[in-house]
Amino acid sequence: MFFWGSYNFQTPNLVEHEERPALRYPLYVPPTLAMVGDGGSHVHNVYEAGDADGERLRLIDARRIVGKLLACGQRHLVAVLASVERSYDVAAGAAMPSPLVSCAQDNMNWFVYGMGSNHCGQLGHRVPEYTTTLTKLHFEELLSAGSTVTGLACGNKHTIICTSAGTVFAAGDNSFDQLGVTAKVSGFAPVAGLAHITAVYAAGNASFALSNKGQLYSWGEAQYGHLCHGDDGARMDARTLQTVKTNVKIPALVQWFVRHHVVILEVAAARGHVVCRSSDEVYTCGEGSYGKLGLGGLASSFIPQRVRFPERSHSERLCGIAAGDDHTLVLRESSAVGAVVYHFGKMGNGDGQLTPIIIAAPATINRIGAGRGTMSTALTSDGLLYVWGKHSHNKVSKGTNADARRNDPQMVTALSSFFVTDVIIGGTFVVALASFQRGFIEGTQTAPEMNAINDRNNCHRHTWDVVVPQDARVRARDAEVADYTYETAVQAFLAQYLGPKLGPKYVAEMPEAPPLTDHNANAFVRIGAHALTTGQKVRLWMTDVYALGTVVAVLTSPQAESNIDPIAVRNEEEEAGKSNENSPATDVKRETKNSPEAAVEKKYGCRLRIEWQRDDWHEEVITLYSDDETLDTHNPNRWQPLWFLPDPENSGDFLLDR
């Protein structure tokens, strides 16, 4: 299980706390001590005072979380989870992933867990106002003999659960009658008027239920018209003669689908609109802003409308739907190109797309999802997670690397070594489930500090922990320092998840992230003239342009400078001048020799034979008199003629020295 986003569940309002910074990248969520005991392993009383924290960490590392169902609300999550054994190779010092565990596997101890805000009772009456760790909701006590949980759904502040017996339970805020329960209840209460329910859906303040006959029921907030009952709940008050908004208090059958003999297979609910699909058609209903109904306009629709897709040369099979706050996704499969993802509604640039268009996405996608804002997800057949769009809550990121683009599907690299099976976008966070780990990814850096980090990481037992390299992190523009915001958030999350005593010890054993790459490590190093050797490249200022060349011979070594024969040097320079009479370097040496600055400081130079990069310049011998002639403009030995001299009459101006 992986989590990222905001985890500030302590307050009833949507606010952030400076001591609990949001997780920008996915974080592996280990099982709690209570879940370890629920897993059926032989665990002594781990809460005894005499038991060491190291033993507790070993128990946590020996197991991992697997998920069967998952749903997220605005600030809470509900999931059907279990903890399974994970083999531990003591000799190798690393935990090896166990084989893929099927959610349908027998003798699995599945329980309903919750985490997050419970200020409205959305986690039931057995949980306090909030919980910062996965807590058992004890929902199993309400199940009839032999029945199990088959469906979960979360609205903003309420939770819907359906069972294999076809019954539905609801808990949480009932301000808009989204629970479907007229009496005031505490905890999970059965929803009357429903039977043979196979799936439940919720979003915002509305709830939906789908029966085994493909009939859809809806109830809750009706002001957006997405309950598919033909109106937006507006009524005339008989006493005041004013229009008032009403809600659907109990589950009501959507008659439109019944009259048109449409059997619904899947529903995707959003805050203001709903998307339904049959075996071959897609229907939308509700608020039409940004064209998210896909009907070619911005108008709302209070009854389901069929969405028309562009004509294609190859037939396509309808596979899935997803609804976000401001957009809609449809997944179809073509025998020619594979997966085809259609989008309509709000685009990444803020514009609205009124009709379905195809977006560029991997051809192996088999599942799509959408959430707040324009944030969208896709899972491929090989368990890779792709994310794009922007979440409406600014503390929720896509979890992708710094170089990932926002508007196109980008792989969440931090989870690329895991087989992701499910991902849900909540109101302030994102949760993903993975079934197994593919293996360890070998690092390519070989620096000494990297070798030390790799040695520590290889001996680490938290093998499912996510490691986000410093190079992959989003940081301020032009910032060349390491960013440890993620580590700070990890420490704060695990301290409240595992406890203030055990959490820091777990963090202490987590692997270190690869350091920030020094991009200047392999850059060109400026060296002095006396350090030049054969074969090195040089860039020299030649009158009015920088010239590139290669050192083909070093004619003067630093040790031999004191033994230079001035007459021999002058004769060789005269011979070189005759062969390159028109070379700019000849003029440079002549003017430098006669310049007043040259008389200020007299020192022997380094004589080099240079092969110029330009084809029209001949190879020649030059003399450099200092180590920074082309770098320091105040150096009197700088190898550059004084063509421009200060104007004595006008300060700040220059004259051309002819």
N, C-alpha and C positions, 0 to 999 in steps of 0.2 A: 504494500500500500504506500502511495506517495501523496504528498500534500504540498501545496504552495499557495501563497496569497496571505490574507489577513487571518490571524488567529486570536484577535482581541475579543473573546467571548464574555468577558467579565461585565461589560456594561450593556444595558438594554438598547442603547442608541448606537447608530452606526458611526462610531468615532474611533480614532486610532490613538495608541499610547506610545509615547516616545521610547519607553523601555521594551516595547514589543514590536520591533520593526517587521514589516511584511517580508515574507519569504519570496524572493524573486525567482528562484529556481526550485525544482522539485526536491523534496526531502523525504528520505525513506522513513516510514513510521513503523517502528518495531512493535511487537506485541507487548501489552502491559503484563505486570505480574499476575493480575487477575485472569487475563486471557491464557496465560501459561498454565494456570491451575485448571481452567475450563477445557484445555486441550486434552485432558486425560492422562497426562504424563505423571509419573510418580514424583510429586513435589512435596517436600516437607514444608513445614510452616515457615515460609520465607520472610514472614514479618517478625519472627522471633528476634529478640534483642541480640542474641549471641550469633546470629547468622551474619556472615560477611557480605558486604556489597558486591564483592567479586563473584560470589556464588550466585547472587541475584542476576548479575549481568550475564553470567554463563547460562542461566536458565532462559533468559530472554534471547540470547544469541542462538540457542539450540532450536528455536522455533521461529516461525514466520507466519504472517497473516495471509489467508486466502479469502477471497470474497465471492459471494454468490449473487447478491443484489446490492445496489447502491443508489442512493438518492440524496440530493443536496438542496437545502432551502437557502434563504438569504444569509443566515448566520448559524446554521446547524446542519448536521448530516446524520443520516440513518442508514445502516448497512446490516446485511446478514453476513456474518463473518465467522471464521473458525481459525484456530491456530494448528499448524501441522509441524511434524518433526522435520528437522533439517540435519542431514548427516554432518558430522564435524570431524575433519581429518586432523588429528592432533599432530601427526608427524609433519605434515605440510604446513600446519599453522594457519589453515584457511578453511572456512566453511564452504563446503561444496553444495550446490543446489540439488535438492531432491527432484525426482521426476515430476512431470506435470500432474497436478492433482485436479481431477475432474470435479466440477461442482455437483455432479450427480452421484459421486462416489458414496457408497454406503458407509455406515458406522462413522460418519463425520458429525461432530458436535457443533451444529450450526446454532448461533444465537443472534438475536437482534441487539445491536449496539448503537449507541448514539454519542455524539460529541458536539459541543457548541452551546449556543444560547438556549435556555429553557424558560425565558422570562414570560412566555405566553403559554407554557405547558406543552410545547410541540414535541418534547421528548417524554412525555408522560409524567405521572405524579410520583414516580419512584426516583426521580433525579432532582437535585436542587436547581436553583435559578440558572446555573450554568455548570458545565463540566468541561475541563480542559484536557481530558483524556477519554479514550474510548470506554464507555460505561455501559454495562448490560442494562437494558430497559425492562427486563422481566416480562416481556410481552408473551412469552411462551405459556405463562399462567392463564392467559385468556383463550388459548387454542383448545379446540375440542380434541378428543382422543383421535390420534392418527393423522391429524391435519398439520400442515406446515405453512410457512409464509411463502407466497408465490409472487408477490408484487409489492413494490414500495414507490411512493411518490411524495414529494415535498413541495409545498407552496412557500410563500415568503415566511410565514410563521405558523404553518400547520403541517401535519404529517398524515398520510393516508396509507393504510396497509390492507392488502387482501390476502386471503388464505386459500389453501387448496379445497376447502369446503365451500368456496364461493362467497363467503361473507367478507364484509369490509368494516374496518375500524378506523376511527379518526381521532386526532388529538391536536390541541393547540388553539390558536386564536380563532374565534368564531364571530368576529365583528361584521363580516359580510356573509354569514351563514355558509361559509365554505366547508364546515364540518358535516353538514347535512343532518345535524342533530338539533332538535328544537329545545330539549331540556338542557339545563346547565349541568355540565358534567366535569369531573376531574379525572384526568388521565385519558387513556384510550377507551372510546365508547363505540359500540356497534352502530353502524349506519343502517337505519330501517329502510325498507322498500327496495332492497337490492338482493339479488340471488344469482347464483351461477356466474359470478364475476371472475374473470381470468386475468385482468390487468387493470391497474389504476394509474391515473395521470393527474398532475397538479402543477399550477404555476400561478404566481401572484396570489390572488384571493379567490381562485376558482378551482373546482375539482371535477374530474371525469372518471368514469368507470366503463369498462368494456366487457360485455357478457360473452359467453361461449357461442352465442348465435350471431355475433358481430353487431350487436345493438349497442348504441352509445347512450350513456346517461351523463348528465351534467348538472351542476348546482354551484351556488356561490355568487360572486359579484357579476352583475349583468350589464354594467354600464358600457362595456366595450362591444356588446353584442356577440361575443365569441362563444356563448353557450349554445348557439345554433337553434334558439327557440323562436326566432323571428322578430325579436325586439331587443332594445337596450335597457329594458326595465323601467322606462319612463312611464309614469302613471299620473292621472289627474286626481289630486286630493279632493274628495267630495266636500270637505269642510272648508278648506282654504281656497279651493279652485286654483291651486298652483301645481305645477309639475314637480313631482318628486321622483327620486330614484329608488327602485325596489330591487331586491335580490331574489334569487331562487333558493328557498329555504330547505327544500328536500330534493333528493335526486329525481330528475324528470327525464323521460325518454325523449331523445331527439327524433321527432316524428318525420322530419324531412327524409332521412335515410330510409325509414320504414316505407314511406309512400313511394319512393323511387327504387325500392328493392336493392339497396346498396348494402353490401356486407362489409363492415369495417374490420380491417386486420390490424391496424396500428394507428396510434394517435400521438401527435407531438403538440404540447401545449406551451404557450408563452404568456406573457403578462397581458397582452391585449388581443391576441388572435390564436386560432387553433388550426392545425393541419391534420387532416385525416386521409388515409389511403385505403383503397380496396386492393384487389389483386392486380389491377391495371390502371387505376385512375387516382388522381390526387385532388382533394377538395380543401378549400380554405374558407374561413369565416372569421369575422371580427373587424377590428380596426385596420384601415388600409393605408396608414401613413407609410411613406417611402415606397409604396407599391409592393409591400410584403405579402399581399394576397395573390400577386402574380396575375391579376385580371386585366392589366393594361391601364389602370388608373389609380387614383389615390382615395377613391370613395370607400367607405366601410360597407360591409355586407353582413346582414343579420341572419342570413340563411347560407348554408354551404353552397359554394360555387366551384365548378370544375375548372381546373387549371389546364390550359392548352400549352403544349410544348412544341418547339420548332420541329419541322419535318426533318427526318434523318434518312440517309441512304440505307442504313442497316437498322433492323428492328432492335428495340431496347426493352429490357425487362425491369419492372419497377422493384426496387430492393429496399429502400428506406427513406425516411423523412426526418426533418429536424426543424424546430422553430426557435428562433431567438427573439429578443425583445423587438428588434427592428428589421429582421430579415428571416428568410426561409431557405432551407436547403432540401434538395431532392436527389437521391442517389438512384441511378439507373445503370444497368449493365448491358453492354453491347458485345456481341460475339466477335466483332471486328477489332474493337479498341479497348475492351475491358470496361472498367468503371468510368462512368460519366457523372459528374457532379454539376447540378443546376443550382443557380442562385438567383433570387429576386428579393428586392427590398433595399435596405441601405447598403451602399457600397463603402469601400475604404476611404474614398475621397469625400464622403458626405452626401453624394448624390443618391437619388433613388432609382432603382431599376424596376420598371413596371412589369416586365415580362421575363420569363426564365431565360437565362443565358448560361452558357457553359464556362466554367472556370478551369484553369489549368491545375490539375491535381494528378497524383500518382494513379496509374491504371489498376493497381492492386487493392484499392480501397474497398472495404466490405462493410464499413459502418461509419456513420456521420453523427455529429452532435452540434448543438448551438446553444448559446447562453446569453448572458446580459450583453448589451451593446451589440457589436458585430462580431464578437468572439465566436470562433467555430473550431471544431475538432474533427479529425478523421483518423480511423484505424485501418491499417492495411492487413492483408492476410498473413503477413509474416510478423505481426505484432509491433509495428512501428507506429508512433504517434506523431501526427502532423497537426499544427495549430496555426491559425491566422486570424486577422481581425483585431479589434480592440475592445477590451472589457469596459463596461460603463464605470466600474469602480477603479479608481486610478491606482490602487494598491495591488491589483491583480495583473500580473504579467503573463506572457505566453509561455514563459519558462524556456525560451529558445536562446541561442547564443547572441552575442552582440551584433554579429554581421547578418542576422536573419532579417528579411524584409517583412513588413507588417501585412501587406495586402495579399500575399501569395502564401499557399500552404508551405510551412517550413517544419522540418523534422525537429522534435525535441531531442537534441543530441544527448542530453543528460540521461535520458531513458532508453537510448538506443541499444544498450546491452541487456535490456529486459524485454520480455514478451508481454506487451501491454494488452489486456483483455477488455478493459472498460475505462471510461473517463467521463466524469460529470462536472459541469461548470456550475458552481454555486454563485450566490449573490456576492460573496467577498473572498472566495477561494476556489481552488480546483483540486479535485481528488482523482487519482488514477489507481487502477488495480493491475498487477502483473502476476502472471502464473509461474514463471520461472526465469532464471538468469541465463543468458546465452553463454557467458564465459567472461574471462578477464581480457581486457583490451591492453595490449602491450604498449608501453610508452616509447616514443621515438627520441626523447631527449637523453643525452648521455653526459650532461654536465655533472661535476662532482656533487653539487647540492641536490640534483635530481636523483642521482644514484642513492644518496642517503635517504631521501624521501621514499623512493621505491622500496628500499630495504624495510623501512618501517611499515609501509603500506602492505607489503607482501606478508608480513608477520601479523597482520591485523585480522581480527575475526569478524568484524562488521562488514562482510563482503557485499552486502546489499546497499550500503551507504552510497549516496550519490556524491561524486567528486566533480566539481565545476572548476576547470582550470582558470587561472587569473586572466589568461588571454581571451577567454570566451565571455567574460563578464562585461556588462554594460557599465561604463564609467563616464565621467564628465569628459567633454571634448578636449582633446589634446592632453589629457591627464596621463602621465607616465608613471603613476604610483599604483601599488597594489590596492585592491578594494576588498575590505574585510566585512562589508555590510552583511553578506550572506552568512558568514560565520557567527556574527552577532545575533542574527535572527535565529539561526539553528540553536544556539545556546539558550536563547529565551524560550523557544518553542519546546525543546526537550526538557528544560527545567520545570515548565508547568505541566508537561505531558507525563514524564516519569517521576517528577518530584524534585524539590530543590536539593536533595541529597544525592539521589541516584542519577539525575539528569546530567550534571556536570561531569560525573565520572564516565558516563557513556560517551559524552562529547570528547573527553580526553583521549579516548581510544579510537576516535574516528580518524580515517586517513587524511593526510594533508593534501591540499590542492597544489598542483604544479605551479611554480612561481611565474610571475610575469616575465615574458621573454624580453631580454635586452636587445632591442633592435639595432643598437649601436655597437654591439659586440663584434660584428663582422664588417663594420663600416670602414671606409678608407681612413688610414691614420696619417696625419700630417707629420712628416719627418723633415729634418733639416737637410740641407744640401750635402753636408759631410757624411750623412748616413745613407746616401743613395748608393745602390748597387746595380750591377748589370741586369737588365730586364725589367726594371721598375718603370712605371709610367710617371710622367711629370706634366704639370700644367704651368706654363710660364707666361708672364705678361710681355708681349712682343709689340711694343710701340702703342698700339691701339686695340689690340685684341689678345685674348688668351690663346696660346698655341699648345697643342697636345703633342707629346713626343715620347720616345722610348729611349732609355739610357742603354747604349750599345757598348760603351767602354768608359771606365773610370780612369782618367789619365793622371790624376793626382790623388794620392792617399793622404789622410790627415797626418800620418807619421812622417811623410816625406815633404810636407809643406815648407819646413825650415830649410831643406836642401834644394829648393827650386832655383834653377839658373835663370835670372831675369832675361839674359840675352837670348837663351834658347826659347823661352816662352814667347819673347817678342818676335823672333824669326818664325816660329810656328804659327803665331797669330797672323803675321803678314801673309804667309803662304795660304792660310785658310781664307783670308780676306780676298785674295786674288781669285780663288776658285768660286767664292760666293759673293761677288761684288755687289749683287743686287739683293742679297738676303736682308730682311729686316733686322736680323740679329746683329749684322755687321754695324748698321747704324746705331743700334742700341749700345753696343760696346764702345763705339767711338764717342758717342755723346756722354755716356756714363763716365768714361775715362776723363773727359774734359770738364765735367760738371763740377761746380764748387763743392757739392756735398761729398764727392769722392775724395776731395782734398782734406776734408775734415777728419776722416778716419781711414787709415791705410792698413789693410790686412790682406794676407794671401787668401786667394779663393780656391774653390774646388773646380777643377777642369774636367768637363764631361763631354763625351761625343754623343750627340743626340740625333736620332732618326725621327724626323718630323712626320706627323700623321698626314699632313697635306702632301699631295703628289707633286705639286709644283715647287716644293721647298726641298733643297738638297741637304743631305746629312752634313753636320758641321760641328765644330768644337766651340763650346761656350764656357765661360767662367762665372761661377756664382760666388759671391763674396760674403754671404751671410746665410744663416739657416732659415730666415723668414723673409727673403727678399720680395716674394710675391704676396706676402700676407700683411706685413706691417707697413702702413703708409708713412709712418714717421721715421722709418729707418733710413739714414742717409745713404746706405749702401743698397737700397732697393733698386733692383735691376729694371729701371723704367726711366726713360728720358723726360726731362721737364719741358714738355711742349707748351703747357699752359702755365703762365706766371701771374702772380697777383698784380692787379692794376694799382699802381701807387696813387692815382688820382681818385678812383672810385673804390671805396672799400667794399669787399665782398665780390667784386668782379674779377675776371681773369682775361688775360691777353694771350693770343697765340704767338709763341716764340718762334719766329722765322729766322 
